[in-house]
Amino acid sequence: MKKKFLYNALIILALTACTEQDIIEQPSTPNGGTEVRLPADVNSGELLIKFKPEMTDILDRTMTRATGSGGAMTRSGIPSTDEVLEILGGYHFERIFPIDSKNEERTRIAGLHLWYQVKFDEDTDLQEAAKRLSALGEISKVQGNQRIKRAYDVKNRRSYISQSALQQRAATRSGVPAGRFSDPGLPYQWHYINSGQNDFDKQNNAGEIIAGSSAGCDTGCYEAWQKCTGDPSVIVAVLDDGVMYTHPDLADNIWVNEGEELRAGTDADGNGYKDDKYGYNFVTNTANISWTDVEDIGHGTHVSGTIAAMNNGEGVCGIAGGDGTKNSGVKIMICQVFSGNNSVSLNGEAKAIKYAADNGAVILQCSWGYNSAEANEVEGYTPGPATEKEWADTYPLEKEILDYFINNAGSPNGVIDGGIAVFASGNEYAGASGFPGAYSKCVTVSAVAADFTPSSYTNFGTEVDVCAPGGDTEYYNAIGQEDDEFWENNEVSGSILSTMIRNGSPAYGYMDGTSMACPHVSGVAALGLSYAVKQRRHFKASEFVALLKESVKPVDNWYSNGKKKTYYRNHNSPAATPAVMDLSKYIGKMGTGMVDAGILLSNIEGSGSDMKVPNVYVAEGGTSTVNLAYYFVNGEKLTYTCTSDDATVATVTVSNNLMEVTGVKTGATHITVKVSDGSAQTITVTVRQNAGGNGWM
């Protein structure tokens, strides 16, 4: 939604009162007290620190003692660090990321186990505390702990429409191609299929269209849906306010953590989070996803609908929402980072991103971020980091956790090896994107109106990767007229229609902003990966992102020849004055073009590499089962013959599509998989006395 990207940070330097434990002597070599950049709005009494790898054993022993005694940690066990904490009034010391046995090895390889949150008395001088801690030889990084803020005004304009009213309006709509689906909202979702004939076209006295829509200004869903509509193996993590997982147009496309139950009070899957059936609320640190607070406007539900609303003949469509049958669309994993007036701090944001990577998500949907460096201070925007180095130096944990997601999500044997982080560019009318979206490894999205012109509010710049429909109320709506009035007058404002929440109940409605453009890119990427599953294609994350950036409609030709665009900021005020956009300054700064699902799916054909059957690790006397159908085109219809090179090490049997490998004795051998389509693959089987699916026990 249109938003001011305010990342108000509360730094949390958490240091704690002493515990009764043995102190392990460890020499400290000062590193000179490197100046730590602390933003002006950091939270008092908190810092985030990262230790050097040499401190691992000491920290592990300290954490084990604290956990075993049932008490919270108050000290690190490193004398020099604890001496500083004592001086500074530290009273709490906690590892940021909970232990997840399945992913602890890669957590340690990435160095994330070395990040700790420390808390002090609120009147502690944080700059002095940061200086003292950064001077210690055992600490490598110190940063503030800000709270992320909603990047939009919860009182901003939005329109609602009920299911019944949507049905009635759709009955009067004609002449708009609806693709293969009959959802009543689809004719109003110009951002998917745009014929160039929409109710919000405005004409001058000569009958010329001066603000309207252009045929083809959409995300190419008409063409894409002929090939694919989604796949449940593709999971998109939505970092936003709470998604209404009971919404009738979303319920079947919500990720479910099998084995976990709400309010059971147990961590059934051992991932470090109790009861996380539909995801996790990182604001309250519970599994209770919320959406009924008076300040919750359904923002997360709206972006989720754009990605995965069910294409089932009811309500609205989602880009990758499936074909109307149960379990046919992509899945939404709920990672709640906003709740009412509350939000997570940076350590909570980092937990949410790691949770997404470790629990199967391959796309990170983030319609929030810092202000850009060109934010207008006169209008109340505090400028954010200007360069990637400045951002990385100020927020090192944020960079590390994004790198973790980008490098570790997905699977070498799945559709994608790595993850895709998608961010909105910002809504400050500024010529630069905000971080972390501006990070070169993320996908940054700017917004366009329904006629290819940049949305009046969108941030733009060389950091932008692609653009997508975001709507533009200030361009389309009449002066002094609210969105709700437009709907009552049987007109549509050129905003984005999706699933919504109204007074805690399911609804539909319009929003605009780079917040709305961002999930279009997440949805197109999810649909592309769904088609890659169908084609049994495998991509490295960087390969897929490059293909996504190539799969676009050009927009620069719409901005040449001195074209201008008039819009009205604060258009709902009768006193609003016109502003003029010189479109030429947007050339080359709206990304490679408007992302297009039809083009992407065509480009996927023949790209990437063939999927590979994974190697197998199995214990003596144990079995491991592999569904071979997943790795070959039309695999469900093929037959397989599997043979072991050494049956004294491992035996293999096949039943339908399932290959079952049994460990006989410690050692290694090969299994050859021959397929009825003439192809074949060879995998390695390793047998040990004890083995787990993710490593040795």
C-alpha positions as CSV (number, residue, x, y, z in Angstrom):
1,M,0.0,0.0,0.0
2,K,1.2,3.5,-0.6
3,K,3.5,4.1,2.2
4,K,6.2,6.1,3.9
5,F,9.0,3.6,4.4
6,L,9.9,4.4,8.0
7,Y,12.2,1.9,9.6
8,N,12.1,3.3,13.2
9,A,14.6,1.3,15.0
10,L,14.7,0.4,18.6
11,I,18.2,-0.7,19.5
12,I,18.2,-3.4,22.1
13,L,21.6,-3.9,23.8
14,A,20.7,-6.8,26.0
15,L,23.1,-7.6,28.8
16,T,22.0,-9.4,31.8
17,A,22.5,-10.0,35.5
18,C,25.0,-12.6,36.5
19,T,24.2,-16.3,36.7
20,E,26.0,-18.6,39.1
21,Q,28.3,-20.4,36.7
22,D,31.9,-21.1,36.1
23,I,33.7,-18.4,34.1
24,I,36.0,-19.7,31.5
25,E,39.2,-17.7,31.1
26,Q,39.6,-16.3,27.6
27,P,42.1,-13.6,26.6
28,S,40.7,-10.5,24.9
29,T,42.6,-8.6,22.3
30,P,41.2,-5.1,21.8
31,N,40.4,-4.2,18.1
32,G,40.5,-0.5,18.5
33,G,36.8,0.2,19.3
34,T,35.6,0.7,15.7
35,E,32.9,3.4,15.5
36,V,29.5,1.7,15.4
37,R,26.8,3.5,13.3
38,L,23.7,3.8,15.4
39,P,20.6,5.3,13.7
40,A,19.0,8.2,15.6
41,D,15.8,6.2,16.4
42,V,17.4,3.1,17.9
43,N,15.6,1.5,20.9
44,S,17.2,2.3,24.2
45,G,18.7,-0.5,26.2
46,E,19.4,-3.0,23.5
47,L,22.2,-4.0,21.1
48,L,22.9,-6.9,18.8
49,I,26.4,-8.4,18.9
50,K,28.2,-11.0,16.9
51,F,31.1,-13.0,18.4
52,K,34.0,-14.4,16.5
53,P,34.0,-18.1,15.6
54,E,36.7,-18.9,18.2
55,M,34.1,-18.2,20.9
56,T,31.7,-20.9,19.8
57,D,32.6,-23.6,22.4
58,I,32.4,-21.1,25.3
59,L,29.1,-19.7,24.2
60,D,27.7,-23.2,23.6
61,R,28.7,-24.3,27.1
62,T,27.1,-21.2,28.7
63,M,23.9,-21.7,26.8
64,T,23.8,-25.4,27.7
65,R,24.1,-24.6,31.4
66,A,21.4,-21.9,31.3
67,T,19.0,-24.2,29.4
68,G,19.7,-27.1,31.7
69,S,18.9,-25.0,34.8
70,G,15.8,-23.6,33.2
71,G,17.0,-20.1,33.6
72,A,17.7,-17.2,31.2
73,M,21.2,-16.4,30.3
74,T,22.7,-13.3,31.8
75,R,26.3,-13.6,30.8
76,S,28.4,-15.0,27.9
77,G,30.9,-17.0,30.0
78,I,33.7,-14.9,28.3
79,P,35.4,-12.8,31.2
80,S,36.3,-9.7,29.1
81,T,32.8,-9.5,27.6
82,D,31.1,-10.1,30.9
83,E,33.2,-7.5,32.7
84,V,31.9,-4.9,30.2
85,L,28.3,-6.1,30.6
86,E,28.6,-5.8,34.4
87,I,29.8,-2.2,34.0
88,L,27.1,-1.3,31.6
89,G,24.3,-2.8,33.7
90,G,23.6,-5.8,31.4
91,Y,20.8,-8.1,32.6
92,H,19.8,-10.3,29.6
93,F,21.9,-12.3,27.1
94,E,20.2,-14.5,24.5
95,R,21.1,-16.2,21.2
96,I,19.0,-14.7,18.5
97,F,18.2,-17.8,16.5
98,P,16.7,-20.8,18.3
99,I,18.3,-24.2,17.7
100,D,16.7,-26.1,14.9
101,S,18.4,-29.5,14.8
102,K,17.7,-30.0,11.1
103,N,19.3,-26.8,10.1
104,E,21.8,-26.1,12.9
105,E,24.8,-27.2,10.7
106,R,24.1,-24.7,8.0
107,T,23.2,-22.1,10.6
108,R,26.8,-22.5,12.0
109,I,28.4,-22.5,8.5
110,A,26.7,-19.1,7.9
111,G,27.9,-17.9,11.3
112,L,24.4,-17.0,12.5
113,H,24.8,-19.0,15.8
114,L,27.2,-16.2,16.9
115,W,24.6,-13.5,16.9
116,Y,23.2,-12.5,20.4
117,Q,20.8,-10.0,21.7
118,V,21.9,-8.1,24.9
119,K,19.8,-5.8,27.1
120,F,20.9,-3.1,29.6
121,D,19.2,-0.5,31.7
122,E,17.3,1.9,29.5
123,D,19.4,4.9,30.5
124,T,22.6,3.2,29.3
125,D,24.6,5.3,26.8
126,L,24.3,3.0,23.8
127,Q,27.0,4.7,21.8
128,E,29.4,4.2,24.6
129,A,28.2,0.6,25.2
130,A,28.7,-0.1,21.5
131,K,32.1,1.4,21.5
132,R,33.2,-0.7,24.6
133,L,31.9,-3.9,23.1
134,S,33.3,-3.4,19.6
135,A,36.7,-2.9,21.3
136,L,36.7,-6.4,22.5
137,G,38.7,-8.9,20.5
138,E,36.1,-11.6,20.8
139,I,33.3,-9.5,19.2
140,S,33.2,-8.9,15.5
141,K,30.1,-6.9,15.0
142,V,27.8,-4.6,17.0
143,Q,24.6,-2.9,15.7
144,G,21.5,-1.2,17.0
145,N,18.2,-3.0,17.2
146,Q,15.5,-1.0,15.4
147,R,11.9,-1.8,15.1
148,I,10.6,-1.9,11.6
149,K,7.5,0.2,11.0
150,R,4.6,-0.1,8.7
151,A,5.5,1.7,5.5
152,Y,2.0,3.0,5.1
153,D,-0.6,4.9,7.0
154,V,-3.2,2.6,8.5
155,K,-5.8,5.4,8.1
156,N,-5.0,5.7,4.4
157,R,-7.8,5.3,1.8
158,R,-8.9,1.9,0.9
159,S,-12.2,0.6,-0.6
160,Y,-14.1,-2.5,0.4
161,I,-16.5,-4.7,-1.5
162,S,-18.4,-7.7,-0.2
163,Q,-18.6,-11.0,-2.0
164,S,-22.3,-10.4,-2.9
165,A,-21.7,-6.9,-4.2
166,L,-18.7,-8.2,-6.3
167,Q,-21.0,-10.8,-7.8
168,Q,-23.6,-8.2,-8.7
169,R,-21.1,-5.8,-10.3
170,A,-19.5,-8.6,-12.3
171,A,-22.9,-9.5,-13.8
172,T,-23.1,-6.1,-15.4
173,R,-19.6,-6.2,-16.8
174,S,-19.0,-7.2,-20.4
175,G,-16.4,-7.1,-23.1
176,V,-13.5,-8.0,-20.8
177,P,-11.6,-11.2,-21.5
178,A,-11.5,-13.3,-18.3
179,G,-9.0,-16.0,-19.3
180,R,-9.9,-19.5,-18.1
181,F,-11.5,-18.4,-14.8
182,S,-14.9,-17.1,-13.8
183,D,-14.1,-15.4,-10.5
184,P,-16.4,-12.3,-10.3
185,G,-13.6,-10.0,-9.4
186,L,-11.4,-11.0,-12.3
187,P,-12.9,-8.5,-14.8
188,Y,-11.9,-5.7,-12.4
189,Q,-8.3,-7.1,-12.0
190,W,-6.9,-5.2,-14.9
191,H,-3.5,-5.8,-13.4
192,Y,-3.8,-9.5,-14.6
193,I,-5.6,-9.0,-17.9
194,N,-5.9,-5.5,-19.4
195,S,-8.0,-5.1,-22.6
196,G,-7.6,-1.3,-22.5
197,Q,-11.3,-0.9,-21.9
198,N,-11.8,0.0,-18.2
199,D,-14.3,2.0,-16.3
200,F,-11.7,4.4,-15.0
201,D,-10.7,5.8,-18.4
202,K,-11.0,9.7,-18.3
203,Q,-11.4,11.9,-21.4
204,N,-10.9,15.6,-22.1
205,N,-13.4,17.8,-23.9
206,A,-12.1,16.5,-27.3
207,G,-12.9,12.9,-26.3
208,E,-9.2,12.0,-25.9
209,I,-8.2,9.6,-23.2
210,I,-6.1,11.6,-20.7
211,A,-5.9,9.1,-17.8
212,G,-6.9,5.6,-18.4
213,S,-5.6,2.2,-19.3
214,S,-3.6,0.7,-22.1
215,A,-4.2,-2.8,-23.6
216,G,-1.5,-5.2,-22.4
217,C,-0.5,-3.2,-19.3
218,D,-0.8,-6.2,-17.1
219,T,1.2,-9.2,-15.8
220,G,0.4,-11.5,-18.7
221,C,-1.8,-13.9,-16.8
222,Y,-4.1,-14.7,-19.8
223,E,-1.2,-16.3,-21.7
224,A,0.4,-17.8,-18.6
225,W,-2.7,-19.5,-17.3
226,Q,-3.0,-21.6,-20.5
227,K,0.2,-23.4,-19.3
228,C,0.1,-23.3,-15.5
229,T,-1.9,-22.0,-12.6
230,G,0.3,-22.8,-9.6
231,D,1.8,-25.7,-7.7
232,P,1.5,-26.5,-3.9
233,S,5.2,-27.3,-3.6
234,V,6.1,-23.7,-4.2
235,I,5.9,-21.7,-0.9
236,V,5.9,-17.9,-0.6
237,A,6.7,-16.4,2.8
238,V,4.7,-13.2,3.4
239,L,6.4,-10.9,5.9
240,D,3.6,-8.5,6.7
241,D,0.7,-8.1,9.2
242,G,-1.3,-11.2,10.0
243,V,-2.8,-13.0,7.0
244,M,-6.4,-14.1,7.5
245,Y,-5.8,-17.8,6.9
246,T,-9.6,-18.5,7.2
247,H,-10.4,-16.2,4.4
248,P,-12.6,-18.3,2.0
249,D,-10.5,-17.2,-1.0
250,L,-7.2,-18.1,0.7
251,A,-7.8,-20.9,3.1
252,D,-6.8,-23.8,0.8
253,N,-3.6,-22.0,-0.3
254,I,-2.2,-21.4,3.2
255,W,0.9,-23.3,4.1
256,V,0.3,-25.8,6.9
257,N,3.0,-27.2,9.1
258,E,1.9,-30.8,9.4
259,G,2.2,-32.3,12.9
260,E,1.9,-28.9,14.7
261,E,-1.3,-27.9,16.4
262,L,-2.3,-24.5,17.6
263,R,-2.2,-24.0,21.4
264,A,-0.8,-27.5,22.0
265,G,2.2,-26.0,23.7
266,T,4.8,-28.2,22.0
267,D,7.4,-27.9,19.3
268,A,6.4,-31.1,17.5
269,D,8.8,-30.7,14.6
270,G,11.8,-29.5,16.7
271,N,12.3,-26.3,14.6
272,G,12.5,-24.1,17.7
273,Y,8.9,-22.7,17.5
274,K,5.9,-24.1,19.3
275,D,2.5,-24.6,17.7
276,D,3.5,-23.0,14.4
277,K,0.8,-24.6,12.3
278,Y,0.3,-21.8,9.8
279,G,3.5,-19.9,10.4
280,Y,4.5,-17.7,13.3
281,N,3.7,-14.3,14.9
282,F,7.2,-12.9,15.5
283,V,5.7,-9.7,17.1
284,T,4.2,-11.6,20.0
285,N,6.6,-14.6,19.8
286,T,3.7,-17.0,19.6
287,A,2.0,-19.0,16.9
288,N,-1.2,-17.0,17.2
289,I,-1.6,-15.2,13.9
290,S,-3.7,-12.1,14.4
291,W,-5.7,-9.8,12.1
292,T,-8.5,-8.2,14.3
293,D,-6.7,-5.3,15.9
294,V,-8.3,-1.9,15.1
295,E,-5.0,-0.9,13.4
296,D,-4.9,-4.0,11.2
297,I,-6.1,-3.1,7.8
298,G,-5.6,-6.5,6.0
299,H,-2.4,-5.4,4.2
300,G,-0.9,-8.9,4.5
301,T,-4.2,-10.5,3.4
302,H,-4.3,-8.2,0.4
303,V,-0.8,-9.0,-0.9
304,S,-1.4,-12.7,-0.2
305,G,-4.5,-12.6,-2.4
306,T,-2.5,-11.1,-5.3
307,I,-0.1,-14.1,-5.1
308,A,-2.4,-16.9,-4.3
309,A,-6.2,-16.1,-4.0
310,M,-7.9,-19.3,-5.2
311,N,-9.0,-19.3,-8.9
312,N,-12.3,-21.1,-7.9
313,G,-15.1,-19.1,-9.4
314,E,-15.6,-17.0,-6.3
315,G,-14.2,-13.7,-5.1
316,V,-11.0,-12.7,-6.9
317,C,-8.1,-14.5,-8.7
318,G,-4.5,-14.8,-7.6
319,I,-1.6,-15.0,-10.0
320,A,-0.6,-18.5,-8.8
321,G,-3.8,-19.5,-7.0
322,G,-4.4,-22.9,-8.8
323,D,-7.0,-24.2,-11.1
324,G,-10.0,-24.3,-8.7
325,T,-9.3,-27.8,-7.5
326,K,-8.1,-28.4,-3.9
327,N,-4.4,-28.1,-3.3
328,S,-3.5,-26.8,-6.7
329,G,-2.2,-23.3,-5.9
330,V,1.1,-22.1,-4.4
331,K,1.2,-21.9,-0.6
332,I,1.4,-18.8,1.6
333,M,3.6,-19.1,4.7
334,I,2.6,-16.5,7.3
335,C,5.5,-14.7,8.9
336,Q,3.8,-11.9,10.9
337,V,6.1,-8.9,11.5
338,F,3.3,-6.3,12.2
339,S,0.4,-6.4,14.6
340,G,-1.7,-3.4,15.4
341,N,0.6,-0.6,16.4
342,N,3.4,-3.1,17.2
343,S,6.1,-4.5,15.0
344,V,9.2,-6.7,15.3
345,S,12.7,-5.4,15.9
346,L,15.5,-6.3,13.6
347,N,16.3,-9.5,15.5
348,G,12.7,-10.5,15.0
349,E,12.8,-9.7,11.3
350,A,15.9,-11.8,11.1
351,K,14.2,-14.7,12.8
352,A,11.3,-14.5,10.4
353,I,13.5,-14.6,7.4
354,K,15.5,-17.6,8.7
355,Y,12.2,-19.3,9.6
356,A,11.1,-18.9,6.0
357,A,14.3,-20.4,4.6
358,D,14.4,-23.3,7.1
359,N,10.8,-24.3,6.7
360,G,10.5,-24.5,2.9
361,A,9.8,-21.1,1.5
362,V,11.6,-20.1,-1.7
363,I,10.2,-16.6,-2.2
364,L,10.3,-13.8,0.4
365,Q,7.5,-11.3,-0.1
366,C,8.4,-8.0,1.6
367,S,6.3,-4.9,1.0
368,W,8.3,-2.7,3.5
369,G,11.7,-1.2,3.9
370,Y,13.7,1.8,5.0
371,N,13.3,5.3,3.5
372,S,15.4,5.9,0.5
373,A,18.4,8.2,0.6
374,E,16.4,10.8,-1.3
375,A,13.5,10.9,1.1
376,N,12.1,14.4,1.5
377,E,12.9,15.6,5.0
378,V,10.5,18.6,4.6
379,E,7.6,16.1,4.2
380,G,8.7,14.2,7.3
381,Y,10.7,11.4,5.7
382,T,14.0,10.6,7.4
383,P,16.5,9.6,4.7
384,G,17.8,6.0,4.9
385,P,21.1,4.5,3.8
386,A,22.5,5.9,0.6
387,T,24.8,3.0,-0.5
388,E,25.0,-0.8,-0.1
389,K,28.1,-0.4,2.0
390,E,26.4,2.1,4.4
391,W,23.4,-0.2,4.8
392,A,25.6,-3.3,5.3
393,D,27.8,-1.5,7.9
394,T,24.7,-0.2,9.8
395,Y,22.6,-3.4,9.6
396,P,25.1,-6.3,9.3
397,L,22.6,-8.8,10.7
398,E,20.0,-7.9,8.1
399,K,22.5,-8.4,5.3
400,E,23.7,-11.8,6.7
401,I,20.1,-13.1,7.1
402,L,19.1,-12.1,3.6
403,D,22.2,-13.8,2.3
404,Y,21.2,-16.9,4.3
405,F,17.8,-17.0,2.6
406,I,19.2,-16.3,-0.8
407,N,21.8,-19.0,-0.5
408,N,20.0,-21.6,1.6
409,A,16.4,-21.7,0.7
410,G,15.2,-24.3,-1.8
411,S,17.2,-27.4,-2.6
412,P,19.9,-28.6,-5.0
413,N,17.4,-31.4,-6.0
414,G,14.3,-29.2,-6.1
415,V,13.0,-26.6,-8.6
416,I,15.3,-23.9,-7.2
417,D,18.6,-23.9,-5.3
418,G,18.4,-20.8,-3.2
419,G,15.7,-18.2,-2.5
420,I,14.3,-15.0,-4.1
421,A,13.8,-12.0,-1.9
422,V,11.3,-9.5,-3.4
423,F,10.9,-5.9,-1.9
424,A,8.9,-2.8,-2.7
425,S,11.0,0.2,-3.9
426,G,9.1,2.7,-1.7
427,N,6.4,5.4,-2.1
428,E,8.2,8.7,-1.5
429,Y,8.0,10.0,-5.0
430,A,11.8,9.7,-4.9
431,G,14.6,8.9,-7.4
432,A,16.1,6.0,-5.3
433,S,14.9,2.8,-3.8
434,G,15.0,2.1,-0.1
435,F,17.1,-0.7,1.5
436,P,17.1,-3.6,2.1
437,G,15.3,-3.9,-1.3
438,A,18.0,-1.9,-3.0
439,Y,20.5,-4.6,-2.0
440,S,21.9,-5.9,-5.3
441,K,20.9,-9.5,-4.4
442,C,17.3,-8.7,-3.8
443,V,14.6,-8.0,-6.4
444,T,13.3,-4.4,-6.1
445,V,9.9,-3.5,-7.6
446,S,8.6,-0.1,-8.7
447,A,4.9,0.6,-9.5
448,V,3.0,1.5,-12.7
449,A,-0.5,2.7,-13.4
450,A,-2.8,0.9,-15.9
451,D,-1.4,2.9,-18.8
452,F,2.3,1.9,-18.3
453,T,3.1,5.3,-16.7
454,P,5.0,5.3,-13.4
455,S,2.6,5.5,-10.5
456,S,2.8,9.0,-9.2
457,Y,4.2,8.0,-5.8
458,T,6.6,5.3,-6.8
459,N,10.3,5.4,-6.0
460,F,12.5,4.8,-9.1
461,G,16.2,4.6,-9.8
462,T,19.0,2.4,-11.0
463,E,18.5,0.1,-8.1
464,V,15.0,-1.0,-9.4
465,D,15.0,-4.4,-11.0
466,V,11.5,-4.6,-12.5
467,C,8.1,-2.8,-12.3
468,A,4.6,-4.1,-11.9
469,P,1.0,-2.8,-11.5
470,G,0.5,-0.9,-8.3
471,G,-2.4,1.4,-9.1
472,D,-2.5,5.2,-8.9
473,T,-5.4,6.8,-7.0
474,E,-3.9,10.3,-7.3
475,Y,-3.9,9.9,-11.1
476,Y,-7.3,8.4,-11.7
477,N,-9.7,9.6,-8.9
478,A,-11.6,12.9,-9.1
479,I,-10.5,15.7,-6.8
480,G,-12.2,15.5,-3.4
481,Q,-13.8,12.1,-4.1
482,E,-12.9,9.0,-2.1
483,D,-12.4,5.5,-3.4
484,D,-15.7,4.3,-1.8
485,E,-17.6,7.0,-3.7
486,F,-16.0,5.7,-6.9
487,W,-17.3,2.2,-6.2
488,E,-20.8,3.4,-5.3
489,N,-20.8,5.2,-8.6
490,N,-20.0,2.0,-10.4
491,E,-16.5,3.1,-11.2
492,V,-13.2,1.6,-10.4
493,S,-10.2,3.8,-9.4
494,G,-7.4,1.9,-11.2
495,S,-6.2,0.5,-8.0
496,I,-5.4,-3.2,-7.2
497,L,-8.3,-5.5,-6.2
498,S,-7.6,-8.4,-3.9
499,T,-8.6,-10.2,-0.7
500,M,-9.2,-8.0,2.3
501,I,-10.4,-7.9,5.9
502,R,-13.1,-5.6,7.2
503,N,-13.9,-5.5,10.9
504,G,-12.3,-8.8,11.4
505,S,-14.4,-10.5,8.6
506,P,-13.4,-11.6,5.1
507,A,-13.9,-9.0,2.4
508,Y,-12.4,-7.8,-0.9
509,G,-11.1,-4.4,-1.7
510,Y,-8.7,-2.0,-3.4
511,M,-5.3,-0.6,-2.3
512,D,-2.5,1.0,-4.3
513,G,1.3,1.4,-3.7
514,T,4.6,-0.3,-4.4
515,S,3.2,-2.6,-1.7
516,M,0.8,-3.9,-4.3
517,A,3.3,-4.0,-7.1
518,C,5.7,-6.2,-5.0
519,P,3.3,-9.2,-4.7
520,H,2.7,-9.2,-8.4
521,V,6.4,-10.0,-8.9
522,S,6.3,-12.5,-6.1
523,G,3.2,-14.1,-7.7
524,V,4.8,-14.2,-11.2
525,A,7.9,-15.7,-9.8
526,A,5.8,-18.3,-7.9
527,L,3.9,-19.1,-11.1
528,G,7.2,-19.5,-13.0
529,L,8.6,-21.9,-10.4
530,S,5.3,-23.8,-10.5
531,Y,5.7,-24.2,-14.3
532,A,9.3,-25.3,-13.8
533,V,8.0,-28.0,-11.4
534,K,5.7,-29.1,-14.2
535,Q,8.6,-29.1,-16.7
536,R,11.0,-30.7,-14.2
537,R,13.4,-27.8,-14.6
538,H,15.9,-26.9,-12.0
539,F,17.4,-23.4,-11.5
540,K,19.9,-21.8,-9.3
541,A,18.3,-18.7,-7.6
542,S,20.6,-16.3,-9.5
543,E,19.7,-18.0,-12.8
544,F,16.0,-17.7,-12.1
545,V,16.2,-14.0,-11.0
546,A,18.1,-13.2,-14.3
547,L,15.4,-15.0,-16.3
548,L,12.7,-13.0,-14.4
549,K,14.3,-9.7,-15.2
550,E,14.5,-10.7,-18.9
551,S,10.8,-11.7,-19.0
552,V,9.3,-8.3,-19.2
553,K,7.4,-5.8,-21.4
554,P,9.5,-2.7,-22.2
555,V,8.2,0.5,-20.6
556,D,10.8,3.2,-21.5
557,N,9.2,3.8,-24.9
558,W,6.1,5.1,-23.0
559,Y,8.2,7.8,-21.4
560,S,9.9,9.4,-24.3
561,N,9.2,12.5,-26.5
562,G,8.6,14.9,-23.6
563,K,5.5,13.1,-22.3
564,K,4.1,14.4,-19.0
565,K,1.6,13.1,-16.5
566,T,-0.6,15.2,-14.1
567,Y,-1.7,13.8,-10.8
568,Y,-3.1,15.2,-7.5
569,R,-1.3,14.5,-4.2
570,N,-3.8,14.3,-1.4
571,H,-6.5,14.1,-4.1
572,N,-9.3,13.5,-1.6
573,S,-8.9,17.2,-0.5
574,P,-10.9,19.7,-2.6
575,A,-7.9,22.0,-2.2
576,A,-5.5,19.5,-3.9
577,T,-3.2,21.1,-6.4
578,P,-1.9,19.4,-9.6
579,A,1.7,18.0,-9.8
580,V,3.3,17.2,-13.1
581,M,5.7,14.3,-13.7
582,D,8.3,14.6,-16.5
583,L,8.2,11.0,-17.6
584,S,11.6,11.3,-19.4
585,K,13.4,11.2,-16.0
586,Y,12.0,7.7,-15.4
587,I,13.7,6.2,-18.5
588,G,16.1,3.4,-17.5
589,K,15.0,3.8,-13.9
590,M,11.9,1.5,-13.7
591,G,13.8,-1.7,-14.0
592,T,14.2,-3.8,-17.1
593,G,10.4,-3.5,-17.7
594,M,7.0,-4.8,-16.5
595,V,7.2,-8.3,-15.3
596,D,5.2,-10.7,-17.5
597,A,4.1,-14.2,-16.5
598,G,3.4,-15.3,-20.0
599,I,6.9,-14.4,-21.2
600,L,8.5,-16.0,-18.1
601,L,6.8,-19.3,-18.6
602,S,7.8,-19.4,-22.3
603,N,11.4,-18.6,-21.3
604,I,11.4,-21.4,-18.7
605,E,10.9,-24.0,-21.4
606,G,14.4,-25.3,-22.2
607,S,16.1,-23.1,-19.5
608,G,17.8,-24.3,-16.4
609,S,18.8,-27.9,-16.1
610,D,17.1,-31.3,-15.7
611,M,16.1,-32.2,-12.2
612,K,18.3,-34.8,-10.5
613,V,17.3,-37.7,-8.2
614,P,18.9,-36.9,-4.9
615,N,21.7,-39.0,-3.3
616,V,20.5,-41.1,-0.4
617,Y,21.8,-41.3,3.2
618,V,20.4,-44.2,5.3
619,A,21.2,-46.0,8.5
620,E,22.0,-49.7,8.7
621,G,18.7,-51.5,8.8
622,G,16.8,-48.3,8.0
623,T,15.0,-47.3,4.8
624,S,14.7,-44.1,2.8
625,T,11.9,-43.5,0.2
626,V,12.2,-41.3,-2.8
627,N,9.2,-40.3,-5.1
628,L,10.8,-40.6,-8.5
629,A,7.9,-39.0,-10.3
630,Y,9.0,-35.6,-9.0
631,Y,12.2,-35.7,-11.1
632,F,10.9,-36.6,-14.6
633,V,8.4,-34.9,-16.9
634,N,5.1,-36.7,-16.6
635,G,6.8,-38.8,-14.0
636,E,3.5,-40.2,-12.6
637,K,2.9,-42.0,-16.0
638,L,6.4,-43.5,-16.3
639,T,7.7,-46.8,-15.0
640,Y,11.1,-47.2,-13.3
641,T,13.7,-49.9,-12.9
642,C,16.2,-49.5,-10.1
643,T,19.3,-51.6,-9.5
644,S,22.0,-51.5,-6.7
645,D,25.6,-52.0,-7.6
646,D,26.3,-53.7,-4.3
647,A,23.3,-55.3,-2.6
648,T,25.5,-56.2,0.4
649,V,25.6,-52.4,1.2
650,A,22.1,-51.3,0.1
651,T,19.1,-52.9,-1.5
652,V,16.5,-51.1,-3.6
653,T,12.9,-51.8,-4.6
654,V,10.3,-49.9,-6.6
655,S,6.6,-49.7,-6.1
656,N,4.7,-47.5,-8.6
657,N,6.7,-44.2,-8.4
658,L,8.3,-44.9,-5.0
659,M,11.9,-46.1,-4.7
660,E,12.7,-47.6,-1.3
661,V,16.4,-47.9,-0.4
662,T,17.3,-50.1,2.6
663,G,20.7,-49.9,4.3
664,V,22.4,-53.3,4.9
665,K,25.9,-52.4,6.2
666,T,28.2,-49.4,6.5
667,G,29.6,-48.3,3.2
668,A,28.7,-46.7,-0.1
669,T,27.3,-47.9,-3.4
670,H,25.5,-46.6,-6.5
671,I,21.9,-47.1,-7.7
672,T,20.9,-46.8,-11.3
673,V,17.4,-45.5,-12.1
674,K,16.2,-46.4,-15.6
675,V,13.1,-44.8,-16.9
676,S,10.6,-46.0,-19.5
677,D,11.1,-42.8,-21.5
678,G,14.7,-44.0,-22.2
679,S,16.5,-41.7,-19.7
680,A,18.6,-42.9,-16.8
681,Q,20.3,-41.5,-13.7
682,T,22.8,-42.8,-11.2
683,I,22.8,-41.8,-7.6
684,T,25.1,-42.5,-4.6
685,V,23.9,-44.3,-1.5
686,T,25.8,-43.9,1.8
687,V,25.1,-46.2,4.7
688,R,26.2,-45.6,8.3
689,Q,25.3,-47.1,11.6
690,N,23.2,-44.1,12.4
691,A,21.9,-41.6,9.9
692,G,19.3,-38.9,9.7
693,G,17.7,-37.4,6.7
694,N,19.7,-34.2,7.1
695,G,23.0,-35.5,8.3
696,W,24.6,-37.9,10.7
697,M,23.3,-38.4,14.2
